[in-house]
Amino acid sequence: MNPLLLLAFPALLAAAPSPLVVGSVRDQYGAPIAGARITVGDATARTDEQGTFALPSSGARQVAIACDYCEPITVSVRAGEPVVALVHRYDALASAAPSERDFAFVPYGRAESAAALAPFTLLENSAQPLPGPQLSDRGLSNRGMLVLADGIPLYDVASNESPFLNFPSHDVERATRLPPGDAFLYGDLAGGGTLLADTRTAQARSGALLDGTSSAARVAQSGSSGAWSAAASHEADDTRIAADVELRAAQGDQSLTFTALAARDRFAPNAQHVDTSNDGFRLDYGSAREQRVDASLTAQNGGYDWGTPATAFSARWSDVQAQAQVATQTRLQVFTGAAIRVSSGAYAAADGSVPPTAGAIAQTRVDAGVQTSGDRYELHAGAAAFTTHYGGGSGTSPATFDAAFVTPSMWGRYELGPQWSYEAQAGASFSLPTILETFVTAPEGPALVLDRNALFEQTLTYSDLHRFRASLTSAHERVSGLDNGFVHAAGAGIAWQVSPLLSLRAWVLRSNNFTHPYEPVYRFGVPVQPATVGSAWLTYERRAVRIDAVYRRDLLDYAGDSHLDASISVPVSSELRIFGATERRAGERYISFGLRTQP
């Protein structure tokens, strides 16, 4: 043998590639699981964002797989073949809020009822058609949270009609809540939190056909170049229809998206009627090069007509906003942005109780901030400077009012250990007065009187990373301006996978809202009061049969409204399932049954 080859043999062995065990880990629905722990003997690895892994190992026969809120499994390894592992992940603990699958199974057709299952969300319904239901994070806002429908703000500046009147039953497939700590990026109303309501998801096709005291029909289609949906519902003299479309184009690292929506609602109880409408569009541009550039133009208009044989009133409003933001693509992301917004509104009462009132609002915003994250922490912080100009009047009394202010905010999360985490947010937000509030009872002097909110909120969470999670939360907010006083809130919640087939999610919140207007102003609805809300939600699922039972306490005109609701879903094919549900809302019991697509 060549002596040189003999000398080089150990080096060749060291340079030879090590045997690898490769594979992917997915949950029971086929979604990749990131961060799953893969163990072969003494060697360990974690899956990436796509759920894949590669682990050096020689002669491995089995791999052990574990992940947060999953049932651990052991999978055999076959030489020369990748490992494909499916693990059962406990839905009730994997997400802190109702997931997209939950929206497809729970008894609630109305978006606000399903979204209010998220811990520490206060739902306040009204017995009268206006102002309608409102949601807020921990009861922090008298006017409810900011709601975006497919990215378009539903923004009534005339008299504060509920944004949820624009959604037919079972129209919303997913709802994401953003914290008040991000309020500086969204402006008016975001101090009560922001809800992103989506009527379409990545699923190629979805739909529903339901009948009963609550009936609904819905169809949606998603593809690589666009998506659309159409929905209609009818219950208790309330008929709603809505449609939306999204068109997408991309070239290289640039994208352009156009979204449009239209909604109509007619509510005709007894001898009265309320007709509402809402239309809007959004144009988004995005570019991801060395820096991320995003720009958008949104426009929305709506209104309502309310009447009885004795009287009638109506309101109209419109809103146009252009904004842009630039952000670095580094671990410590620095961003800055600017926006301009013009809104207008008008209100008229046939009985003369309020003189004809109209006005326009011009806003500008400049913001800057940072966000970053690591293995144990996540941080968002920033500030925005706003200017606001009101012009209009009530009757024959034109007036103008101006304001300028800065709203610093932050949101952060830190893992104290593998099982403990602490989340805190603090900062300032604001709520602008409606056209009615501003001009019917005009403030003295040129300064605009608006609600300024100073908030500190914290949540401590414990989890065994397997079948149990518990959290405690508290919030304190000081409100000054048009309203004055404070809001104290405290709550507790758990999520518990009682067995592989049964889960329990429960929470309770006490919101002590002691705010009141500094002078009488024209408003719909019942004044805010201290209140207790919460829910206990049981889910049983076996072999694709799912049963949900929810005992909950919401508010009806700020009085406690407790009720028990339930639903059952049974598959009849790989794409369809039979669905039945019963719920009580505003003192009325609704039943629906029919077919829905599999989520």
TALIN-V196737 format. One record per backbone hydrogen bond with DSSP energy under -0.5 kcal/mol. CO is the residue of the C=O (numbers start at 0). NH is the residue of the N-H. If there is no record, write none. Layout:
CO;NH
CO;NH
This chain:
1;5
2;6
3;7
4;8
7;11
8;12
9;13
10;14
11;15
18;56
19;21
20;54
21;82
22;52
23;84
24;32
25;86
26;29
30;26
31;33
32;35
35;37
35;46
36;65
37;44
38;63
39;42
42;39
44;37
46;34
47;50
50;24
51;47
52;22
54;20
56;58
60;76
62;74
63;38
64;72
65;36
66;69
68;89
69;71
72;64
74;62
77;80
82;23
82;84
84;25
84;86
86;88
87;70
88;90
89;92
89;93
90;94
95;118
98;102
99;103
100;103
100;104
101;104
101;105
106;108
108;169
109;113
110;114
111;115
113;116
114;117
117;120
119;121
119;137
120;122
121;123
121;135
122;124
122;554
123;133
124;556
130;161
133;123
134;144
135;121
135;137
135;138
136;139
140;143
145;194
146;153
147;149
147;196
148;151
150;152
151;148
152;154
153;155
154;156
155;159
156;434
157;435
161;164
162;165
163;166
165;167
167;170
170;172
173;197
175;195
177;193
178;181
179;182
181;184
182;185
182;186
186;189
188;191
189;192
191;136
192;145
193;177
193;195
194;147
194;196
195;175
195;197
196;149
197;172
197;173
203;221
205;219
206;596
207;217
208;594
209;215
210;592
212;235
214;233
215;209
216;231
217;207
218;229
219;205
220;227
224;247
225;222
226;245
227;220
228;243
229;218
230;241
231;216
232;239
233;214
234;237
236;238
236;267
237;234
238;265
239;232
240;263
241;230
242;261
243;228
244;259
245;226
246;257
248;255
250;253
252;287
253;250
254;285
255;248
256;283
257;246
258;281
259;244
260;279
261;242
262;277
263;240
264;275
265;238
265;267
266;273
268;271
272;306
273;266
273;275
274;304
275;264
276;302
277;262
278;300
279;260
280;298
281;258
282;296
283;256
284;294
285;254
286;288
286;292
289;328
290;288
290;292
291;326
292;286
293;324
294;284
295;322
296;282
297;320
298;280
299;318
300;278
301;316
302;276
303;314
304;274
305;312
306;272
310;307
311;349
311;350
312;305
313;347
314;303
315;345
316;301
317;343
318;299
319;341
320;297
321;339
322;295
323;337
324;293
325;335
326;291
330;332
332;370
333;327
334;368
335;325
336;366
337;323
338;364
339;321
340;362
341;319
342;360
343;317
344;358
345;315
346;356
347;313
348;351
353;348
355;394
356;346
357;392
358;344
359;390
360;342
361;388
362;340
363;386
364;338
365;384
366;336
367;382
368;334
369;380
370;332
371;378
375;414
376;373
377;412
378;371
379;410
380;369
381;408
382;367
383;406
384;365
385;404
386;363
387;402
388;361
389;400
390;359
391;398
392;357
393;396
395;397
396;393
398;391
400;389
401;447
402;387
404;385
405;407
406;383
407;427
408;381
409;425
410;379
411;423
412;377
413;415
413;421
418;462
419;415
419;416
420;460
421;413
422;458
423;411
424;456
425;409
426;454
428;452
429;188
430;450
433;437
434;438
435;439
435;440
438;441
445;401
447;449
450;430
451;479
452;428
452;454
453;477
454;426
455;475
456;424
457;473
458;422
459;471
460;420
461;469
464;68
466;496
467;463
467;464
468;494
469;461
470;492
471;459
472;490
473;457
474;488
475;455
476;478
476;486
477;453
478;484
479;451
481;517
483;515
484;478
485;513
486;476
487;511
488;474
489;509
490;472
491;507
492;470
493;505
494;468
495;497
495;503
498;501
500;540
501;497
501;498
502;538
503;495
504;536
505;493
506;534
507;491
508;510
508;532
509;489
509;511
510;512
510;530
511;487
511;513
513;485
515;483
520;522
530;510
532;508
533;552
534;506
535;537
535;550
536;504
537;548
538;502
539;546
541;544
543;545
544;541
545;568
546;539
547;566
548;537
549;551
549;564
550;535
551;562
552;533
553;560
554;124
555;558
558;555
560;553
562;551
564;549
565;581
566;547
567;579
568;545
569;577
574;597
575;571
575;572
576;595
577;569
578;593
579;567
580;591
581;565
582;589
584;587
587;584
589;582
590;212
590;213
591;580
592;210
593;578
594;208
595;576
